[in-house]
Amino acid sequence: MKPPLRKAIRIAEVVIVAILAANALVTYRELRMLRKVPVALPNYQFDVTGDADQASVETRGTWIAEQGPAAPLQTTTIQCRKASMQCQESSAVLAFVGEHAVMESAQSTFDIDHWDDKEIVTKSSRGACVDRTLVLSLLEKRASVRMSAGRNEGKCTESPARVLELVAGYRVRRDALREARPF
């Protein structure tokens, strides 16, 4: 082979190796980011069925904080039944240990304080460190939870009162992906 052709082949090989290396770096960064945000969260849903004493409400989504620290990656389903005057909340939460995610599930039962044409408000559910009250707006088809410091002092770190709203999970995942980007 002639020297100019050999030189052109060498340059092409270097360019191809550089392109492959850049592609490997981009893939590595994307995989690291996906490890930090490993799930796609469901859309928001709010359904009211039945009437009078047989009414029920089901909603699902992802809790986000209006103010204060962000809520963890999770999905929640709430089912309220007027006949029993109770709401069941089921949640699946991703807890991160280093770069690995562990899924934890929890279920809570709330007694309903009042249910009218406008909203459902539960009695406060007392936890070890936080008291929670669910508020479901039937007119706006929105769900929120009011959180305040629990009565158990000593073991718990002080946390401010805050309100979480149930929203579509893609919003939370989009924000988490934005935070996980290294550059």
C-alpha positions in Angstrom: 0.0 0.0 0.0 1.1 3.5 -0.7 2.0 5.7 2.3 -0.8 8.3 1.8 -3.5 5.5 1.7 -2.0 3.9 4.8 -2.1 7.2 6.6 -5.8 7.8 5.6 -6.7 4.3 6.9 -4.9 5.1 10.2 -6.8 8.4 10.6 -10.1 6.6 9.8 -9.3 4.0 12.5 -8.5 6.7 15.1 -11.7 8.5 14.2 -13.8 5.3 14.5 -12.2 4.4 17.9 -12.9 8.0 19.2 -16.5 7.8 18.1 -16.9 4.4 19.8 -15.3 5.7 23.0 -17.6 8.7 23.0 -20.6 6.4 22.5 -19.4 4.2 25.4 -19.1 7.2 27.7 -22.6 8.4 26.9 -24.0 4.9 27.4 -22.2 4.6 30.8 -23.5 8.0 31.9 -27.1 7.1 30.9 -26.9 3.7 32.8 -25.5 5.4 35.9 -28.4 7.9 35.7 -31.0 5.1 35.2 -29.7 3.3 38.3 -30.5 6.4 40.3 -34.0 6.7 38.9 -34.8 3.0 38.0 -38.6 3.2 37.6 -41.3 4.9 35.5 -44.0 6.1 37.9 -47.8 5.9 36.9 -50.0 8.7 35.7 -52.4 10.5 38.0 -55.9 9.2 38.3 -58.9 10.3 40.3 -62.2 8.4 40.0 -65.5 8.9 41.9 -68.0 6.1 41.5 -71.4 5.2 43.1 -73.8 7.5 44.8 -75.2 8.3 48.2 -74.0 5.8 50.8 -72.3 3.5 48.3 -69.9 6.2 46.9 -66.3 5.5 46.6 -63.2 7.4 45.4 -60.0 5.9 44.1 -56.9 8.0 43.3 -53.3 7.2 42.5 -50.2 9.1 41.7 -46.9 10.2 43.3 -46.6 12.5 46.3 -44.6 15.7 45.9 -43.9 18.3 48.5 -45.3 21.8 47.9 -42.5 23.1 50.2 -39.7 21.5 52.1 -37.6 18.4 51.3 -38.6 16.3 48.3 -40.6 13.1 48.8 -38.9 9.9 47.9 -39.6 8.1 44.6 -42.9 6.3 45.3 -46.3 5.5 44.0 -49.5 5.7 46.1 -53.1 4.4 45.6 -55.9 5.7 47.9 -59.3 4.1 48.1 -62.1 5.7 50.1 -65.5 4.1 50.8 -68.4 6.0 52.2 -70.1 2.9 53.5 -67.2 2.1 55.8 -66.1 5.7 56.3 -62.5 4.7 55.8 -59.6 5.4 53.3 -57.0 2.8 52.5 -53.6 4.1 51.3 -51.1 1.7 49.7 -47.6 3.0 48.8 -44.5 1.5 47.2 -41.4 3.5 48.0 -37.9 3.3 46.6 -35.3 3.6 49.3 -31.7 4.1 48.1 -28.8 2.3 49.8 -25.7 3.6 48.1 -26.4 3.2 44.3 -28.9 0.4 44.9 -32.7 0.8 45.3 -34.8 -1.3 47.6 -38.6 -1.2 47.3 -40.6 -1.0 50.5 -44.4 -1.1 50.7 -46.7 0.3 53.3 -50.4 0.4 53.9 -52.3 2.8 56.1 -56.0 3.1 57.1 -57.5 6.5 57.8 -60.9 7.0 59.4 -62.9 9.6 57.6 -63.8 12.8 59.6 -66.3 14.1 57.1 -67.4 13.4 53.5 -69.6 16.0 51.7 -70.1 17.1 48.1 -66.9 19.1 48.0 -64.3 17.0 49.8 -63.3 14.1 52.0 -61.2 14.8 55.0 -59.8 12.0 57.2 -59.0 12.1 60.9 -55.4 12.6 61.7 -53.4 9.3 61.5 -50.8 9.4 64.2 -47.4 7.9 63.3 -44.3 7.6 65.3 -42.8 10.9 64.1 -45.5 12.4 61.8 -49.2 12.9 62.0 -51.0 12.8 58.6 -54.4 13.9 57.4 -55.7 13.1 53.9 -57.8 15.7 52.0 -59.5 14.7 48.7 -61.1 17.5 46.8 -64.1 16.0 44.9 -64.6 19.3 42.9 -61.0 19.7 41.8 -60.2 16.0 41.7 -57.1 16.5 43.7 -55.6 14.7 46.6 -53.2 16.1 49.3 -51.9 15.1 52.7 -51.1 17.5 55.5 -48.2 16.4 57.6 -47.3 17.8 61.0 -44.8 16.8 63.7 -45.9 13.7 65.8 -46.4 13.7 69.5 -43.5 11.3 70.1 -40.6 13.5 71.1 -37.1 12.3 71.7 -36.7 9.7 69.0 -37.7 11.8 66.0 -35.9 14.6 64.2 -37.8 17.8 64.0 -39.6 18.2 60.7 -41.7 21.2 59.7 -45.4 20.9 58.9 -45.9 20.5 55.1 -48.4 19.5 52.5 -47.9 16.9 49.8 -49.9 16.7 46.6 -50.6 13.6 44.6 -49.5 14.2 41.0 -48.6 12.3 37.8 -45.4 10.3 38.4 -43.7 11.5 35.2 -43.2 14.9 36.8 -41.3 13.4 39.7 -39.2 11.1 37.5 -38.4 14.1 35.2 -37.1 16.1 38.2 -35.2 13.1 39.6 -33.6 12.5 36.2 -32.6 16.2 36.0 -30.9 16.0 39.4 -29.2 12.7 38.6 -27.4 14.1 35.5 -23.7 14.4 36.3 -23.1 17.2 33.8 
